[in-house]
Amino acid sequence: MSEATPTALVTEYTNTTQRLRTILLQGLAETFGGLGSWHAHDVDVFLEQALPVVSAAHGAMATLTDAYLAQLIADQLGLVPAPLGVEAIPAPRGIPVEETYRRPFVQVWAELAQGRPLSEAVQAGQVRLASIAATDLQLVRTHTTRDVLAEDERVVGYARVPKGGETCALCLIASTQTYRKKDLMPIHPGCDCGVRPLTEETGPDEDLLDAVHEAIGRDLGPDFQDYAGTDYRNFMVVQEHGELGPVLAVRGEHFTGPTDLS
């Protein structure tokens, strides 16, 4: 990544990681959609073609995130950037990636069992695949961030940067507070937020409250806007997901079964 101001670095990193995500999802969609059939014996064919692409994208995300954090930390301290050279976590969910990327086929088979046409079943499988790939890429980002920041004694914590392409109300609410550097950033399926390392203690970012209020009405409904004048974080909770780790949710939401493991 190039030398630039902190704001420009955030923008450059955001744009680069968005392009990486887009390329990955497009490539996987083409591979899955081009199989021609989606029987059990097609799973291995897909995995052989898809997993090297997934691995390369994960490696690129780890390298980009490592360099980005090093530059921001160096900028705050007036030093020369020193990336750690970390590698991507091999199994972001703690299970073999082969198991995760079988799930789009399971989705297709489940749709067919319910009487859906093949075209609709395959489309449902592609949606599941995109969700899995995007979430795994974000997990690589959050794990890399935690590993890098935990190694730097000069860093006291981090703030969420909701500059991705799918910034939702929950991400905006979460971005008004700061986090301990050893805590994994809570995500949600489709989340693409970044982080900003902090070398000194700061308070919550109250400048985002207008954007938060608007996003709550858009994403959660007008009833939630009745919380105006209160702390919106009262109805935002962090739940522990069996595979994804900490996940943002609205109070009262729960994970109920395998279909939640996007």
N, C-alpha and C positions, 0 to 999 in steps of 0.2 A: 504494500500500500504506500501511497505517496505522502510526502510531508505536506501538512495542511493545518488549518486552524481546527480546534476541537469540533466546531459545528460542521465544518466541511468533512472531517474524518467520519463523523457519524453518518452524514449523508452518503459519502462514498461507500462506507461499509454496508449501509442499508441497501443501497442500489446493487452492489456487487452480490450480496447474499440473496437478494430477491431474484437476480438473474440466475444464480446457481440453482435456486429452488425451481424456477420456471423450467430451466433446461432439464433438470432431473425429472420433474413430473411429466413433461412432454415426452421425454424419451421412454419412460416406463409405460405411459399410456399407449404409445405406438407399439411397443413390444407386446403388451398384453392384448391389445386390440387386434394385432396382426397374427395371432396364433392360429386362427381359423377354427380351432376347436378347443374346448376347455374341460377335457376329461382328465382323469387322475394322472394319466401318463404325460399330459402336457405340463404338469407342474414342474417337473425336473427341467424340461426344455426352457421354461420361463425363468426359473431360478438361475440356470447356467448363463443366460443372457443378461438378466437384470442385476444380479448381486454384484458383479464387478463394477457396474455403473453406480450402484448405491454406495459401495465402498469408496469409490473415487470421490463422489460428492461429499461423503462424510469427512474424508481426509481434507478436502478443500475447505470445508466449513471450519474444521479445527484450525487449520493453518491461518485462514483469514481472521478468525476470532482471536487467536494468539497474537497476531501482528497488530490488530486493531487495539486490543487492550494494552499492549506494550506501548503503543504510540500515545494513547490517551494518558496513561500513567506518567510517561516521560514528559509529556507536555505540562502536566500539573506540577511536576517537581523540577522542571528545567533540566532534564537529563537526556541522554541518548537512549532511544528505544532498544530494548533487549528482549526480544521474544524468547520464550522458553523452548520452543521446538516440540510442543506437546503433540501427541498423536490422537486421533479420534478414538473414542471409546468403542471397542469392537462390537458390543451388543448393547445398544442404548436402553433397551427394555429389560435387560438382565436375562433374556432368553435367546436361544439361537435365532439369527435373522432368518434362517430358512423357515422356521416355524411362523414367524410374523408374516412373511411374504407368501405363505400358502393361503392366508385368510381371504384374499380376493376370490380365489377359486371356491372356497367354502361359501362365500357370499353368493356366487353364481349358482352353485348347486342348491343352496337354500331357496333362492328365488325360483328356480326351475321346479323345485319340489312343491312350491306354492302355486304352480300353474302359470307363472309369468312366461311370456314369450322369450326366446333366446336373446333377442336384441336387448330387451329390457334387463334381463339377468346379467348380461355382459356389461351393460352400462352401470348397473349397481356394483358390479365387481370393480370396475374402473374407478368409481367414486370411492370405494373402500381402499383401493390401492393408493389413490392420491392422498387420502387422509393419513394412511400409514406412513407413506414416504415423507410427507410434510412434517408430521409429528416427530418421526425419527430424526430428521434433519435438525429440528428445533432442539431435540434432546441432546444431540451432539453439541450444539451451541451452548446450552445451559451447563452441561457437564464440563465442557472445556473452560467455560467462564469460571466455574467454581474451582476447578483445578488450578487455573492460572492465578486467580486472585488469592487463593489460600496459601500459595507459595510466596507471596509478597507481603512482608511485614509492614510495608509503608501503606498498604491499602486497608482501610477500616470497614469498608462495606461497598455497596453498589446501589444504583438507582435503575429502575426499569425505563427503557427508552421505547415508547410506543410509536415508532416511525415505520413500522412494516406496512404491508399492503392490506392487512385485515385487522386494523385496530378496532377492538370492540370496547363496550362499556366497561367490562371487567378489567381489561388491560389498562384502560385510562385511570380507573379508580386505583389500581395497584401501583400505577406510576406516580401517585402523589405521596408515596412513602418510600423509605429506604430500607435496605436489607443487610443483614450480616453477611460477610463475604463467604462464610462456610455453608450458607444455606443455598440449596438449589432453587433457582427461580421458578415459582409456580407457573405452569403453562395451561393451555387447553388445546384440544384438537384444532389445528389450523393456526395456532398462535405463531407469530413471527417477530415478536418484540426482541430488541437488543438490550444491552446494558451499558451503563456508564460507571466506571470504577470511581470510588471516592477515596481521597487521601486525607480527608478531614470530615468530621461529623457535620451533617447538615440536617435541617428539618424537612418536613414534607413539602412538596411542591404545590402550593395552593393556587398557582396561576392557572392550573389545568381545570379548576372547578367548573367553569362555564362549559368547557368541552365535555367534561364528565356529565353534567346535567343534560346536555343535548343528546349525548350518546346513550344515556340511560333511557330516555324517552324513545329513542330509535330502536334500541335492541331489546329492552326489557319491558317497555310499555309505560303508558302515562301514570299508572298507579304507583310505580316506583319513584316517579318524580315528586310525589308527595313528601318524600324524604328531604326536600329542599330545606336548607338551613340546618340540617343535621349532618352527621358524619356518614357518608355513603358507604364507608367500609363496614358499617354495622350489618349490612345485608350481604356483603361479600365474604365468603369463607374460603379457606384452603383445605381441600380434602386430600387424603393420601390415596392415590391410585395404585393398584397392585403392580402395574408395570411402568406407568409414567412418572411415578413419584408425586410430588405436590402439584395439585391441579386447582385452578381457580374455578369457583362455582358460586351460584346464588344460593343463599341459605335455604335449606330444605331439599336441594337437589342431591341425588344419590346415584352411585353406579350400581347397576342391577345385574349385569351378566356379561357374557363374552362379547356381545355386540357393542358394549361400551369401550372395549379395548381397541380403539381406532389406531 
